[in-house]
Structures are given as C-alpha cells and as structure tokens.
C-alpha cells in the first residue's frame, strides 16, 4: 500500500513478472467546472483517511477528437470511454533488492487531440510492463494522461485573460512534479528520470526541454528520447489561426465567452471540437500547444537554436514513411500548391511556390505528398533540433511499412495491433534485437544518457551527419548499422529550417 498523503493506493502484484502495477492513480483534481482551462490542482484528500483504493482499473480516456478530413468526408465520431475527469497515471514497479531505480515516463501521442493510457482505440494499451521488460527490469515506468484538444489546448486572448494556455502541457508538468514528490515510494529515483514520447508525446518532450527558457528548476527530468516528434504549427497564442479556432468553438456552442464555455456540457464541447477539427485540411490538426510567453516562451526550434534546453543530450528516431498516415490518394489530383497551403495555412505564398518547386520532381503526386509531409513535419525538425544539444543521436526505422506510429509496436509488444499486419510481423521478426537489453538497441539506449557504442552509434551533427538504421534483411534478420544521412534530404531540410 502506497500512502500519497491525499489517498492510499494498493497495487496488483504480478508473480510472473515480479512487478507491482498501480493503475489509475489520480495525480490532479478533476479539471471540471470552474477548473476547466485552469492550471491543474492537487487532488482532494480522501474523506475516509483509512480507506484504501485498489489500483486495478484503467482510468477513463481524456476527451479526444481527431484530425482534419477536408475536402474528404470525415468518419463518424467514435464512442469511447471518455471523461473530463481523466488526470491519472499508471505505475509499473519491478520488485528486487535494488532501491532507487531509474524512472521512465511515457507520454502518448495523438496530435494533442487523441490518445490515452488505453492507447487510441481503448484497446491498444500502453502497458508499462513492456517498457520494464525492454529495460530488463531496470526501470520504474510511469504512463501519464493529459487534457487534449479543446480541453487542453484552447487558446486565444480571452483564454489567456480568463483561464490558462497550454493546459495539457501544464498537466504533463504537474505529473512530472508529482513523480518528483512520490516516485521514491514506488522504488524509483527522482534524480534519474527519462522522459520518452512518440508523435505528439515526443513533441511534448521537446516542449518540456525548452520550457521556462530551458531553465526549469529544480529539474523535472534528466534524459530524453523522442520518437517521430512532430513540428506541428506552433503559433503565438493570439495568432489569427488560433483566434479563428476559438471563434469557431464559440459559434458551434452558441456561446459568446469563455465563461459560457465553462458551463457547456463536456460532450457538447467535444462534439463542437470534433466538427471544427474535421473541417480542417486532411491530415492537419487544430488545438495545439502555443507560444504563451510563460511556460513556452518561443517556438521550440528557435529556442533550441539558441541552446535553451533543460537537458544536454537527446536521442531522436523517425520512420521512413511518416507521411503516409497524414495523406490520402484521394488528394493526389489537387494542385500541389493547394496541398501545401492546406497543411501549412500560415506559409507565405512565395514559400508555398518554393516548396512546390523543390518537391514536385521527387515522384508521383502520392509519393510527393507523403515525402513533403514526412520531411516538413517529422524528419527535418528532428535534425534541426540537434542544435540545442551537446550530443544528439539519431535513428531511422525502416522496417516495412515504417509508417507513422509503427515503431510503437517495438516499445509496447503486448499492445493490440493498431496498424498493419506487416508491422506486427516485422515487430515479431526483429523483437529479439529491438527489445532486448543488449547494447545498441533502442531499449538499451534508454538505460544510459549516451546510446551504446556497441553498434558504433555516432553522435549526429551537421558536420558529421551519421545515424543508425534499424531494418531487416530479406530473410527477416535484424539489420542495425550506422549510415550517413542523405545529402539531398538535408538540402531539402534547409528549406524548412527557417520556417
């Protein structure tokens, strides 16, 4: 039984893995009613101080929406176990004689609009046991939830004045502070915390790396790894794109103020946000982190270019086919300029024209849109981020189909397949090397601030652009070798670096 001061939780012991699991630990008060669009608050103390909460049930998912589908018809809204009262985390703690184990904190992705401890469908669970196994039992693992879409990232002048910006990021930060206070009770070392996330989870890691101008004190984490971290548009909190989204929510709910939105039923607000998001261009997202002038003082890549970072080293991975998930063959007939403008609405016309000039010769219309989105949103920003770190390590995962999110199967082996059968087969084929604790694998890189040199993993820099390729041979054997980043790719990345 763990006494957190405000509540006592009893975990579930798994004899087969010799771990204690704590599911659905509340780390903040319900962000409902007057606390909607307010900073997270400590949980209330249990009325019966002698009561013990059995931590054996997954928490509800934070309200999610989706991404843009225009000009295509959006799918129907999903019916999942959503709740606005969703600020919970899970812990998986190995049992052995060693005290103060390193801590790994997983932040889920989903474009800041979907996702949870339960994954994206409610069934593909992010089980901390998988990460404990990948570390050979060396880590205590925490998996956190945070407010999403309109609940977590509604922005604008009125939100800044009457509420709080970047509420979802503040939830994450609050969870990290909670971990600093309580993780020792679970056998973890608060002075050895690794922050790890995929997609928007990776982007969240970057946000915390540059938070408070890179001078967060005391530190909330000490090492970082990002997978498919995205550079989704990060506007100033009062940018016209942001204000237009706020106005659209007001119209959709028949409200005229934030005070009115606070009294709106959560399901109604979620439906309004779903309509706003679905009406945006295919593959794009609304309700994202903004530059708020406080927690986030400038755009992440601009901050990193100035060396404003809360850690000295970063390991970043991307997949070779990141763009496929965010594009559609049905859009191939649209002019490429329209596609670029749809994905990047604030991009000046001359930059749109330059992007068309650069990317049009690279293949068929479908290939071009996949390549452009992959490089602009995921691949190029990962290289640009290198400027902020004393040592930066890069890996590319090329196991077919190597789409966005397929790498999650390598970190969470027991999750229900959320992608293709090919991805699942590849995951099984390479699992022995990509999951084991031997040096050089992604799993083992989590156990050290510097990736293992067993596979000659070099630090990446513009002067020496070398990374590690994870792939399989035709016979299904793992292929993990250093490679030089393609010169043409880096040249195209220069175009995006100034945006």
HELIX and SHEET records of a PDB file:
HELIX    1   1 UNK A   33  UNK A   35  5                                   3    
HELIX    2   2 UNK A  128  UNK A  134  1                                   7    
HELIX    3   3 UNK A  149  UNK A  153  1                                   5    
HELIX    4   4 UNK A  157  UNK A  162  1                                   6    
HELIX    5   5 UNK A  167  UNK A  182  1                                  16    
HELIX    6   6 UNK A  183  UNK A  186  5                                   4    
HELIX    7   7 UNK A  200  UNK A  210  1                                  11    
HELIX    8   8 UNK A  211  UNK A  214  5                                   4    
HELIX    9   9 UNK A  240  UNK A  253  1                                  14    
HELIX   10  10 UNK A  258  UNK A  263  1                                   6    
HELIX   11  11 UNK A  266  UNK A  278  1                                  13    
HELIX   12  12 UNK A  300  UNK A  305  1                                   6    
HELIX   13  13 UNK A  322  UNK A  326  5                                   5    
HELIX   14  14 UNK A  329  UNK A  331  5                                   3    
HELIX   15  15 UNK A  336  UNK A  343  1                                   8    
HELIX   16  16 UNK A  349  UNK A  359  1                                  11    
HELIX   17  17 UNK A  360  UNK A  362  5                                   3    
HELIX   18  18 UNK A  365  UNK A  373  1                                   9    
HELIX   19  19 UNK A  374  UNK A  379  3                                   6    
HELIX   20  20 UNK A  380  UNK A  384  1                                   5    
HELIX   21  21 UNK A  385  UNK A  388  5                                   4    
HELIX   22  22 UNK A  408  UNK A  411  1                                   4    
HELIX   23  23 UNK A  421  UNK A  435  1                                  15    
HELIX   24  24 UNK A  442  UNK A  445  1                                   4    
HELIX   25  25 UNK A  487  UNK A  497  1                                  11    
SHEET    1   A 3 UNK A   2  UNK A   3  0                                        
SHEET    2   A 3 UNK A   8  UNK A  10 -1                                        
SHEET    3   A 3 UNK A  53  UNK A  54  1                                        
SHEET    1   B11 UNK A  12  UNK A  14  0                                        
SHEET    2   B11 UNK A  19  UNK A  26 -1                                        
SHEET    3   B11 UNK A  88  UNK A  94 -1                                        
SHEET    4   B11 UNK A 139  UNK A 144 -1                                        
SHEET    5   B11 UNK A 101  UNK A 107  1                                        
SHEET    6   B11 UNK A 188  UNK A 198  1                                        
SHEET    7   B11 UNK A 223  UNK A 227  1                                        
SHEET    8   B11 UNK A 313  UNK A 319  1                                        
SHEET    9   B11 UNK A 391  UNK A 397  1                                        
SHEET   10   B11 UNK A 466  UNK A 472  1                                        
SHEET   11   B11 UNK A 478  UNK A 484 -1                                        
SHEET    1   C 2 UNK A  61  UNK A  62  0                                        
SHEET    2   C 2 UNK A  82  UNK A  83  1                                        
END                                                                             
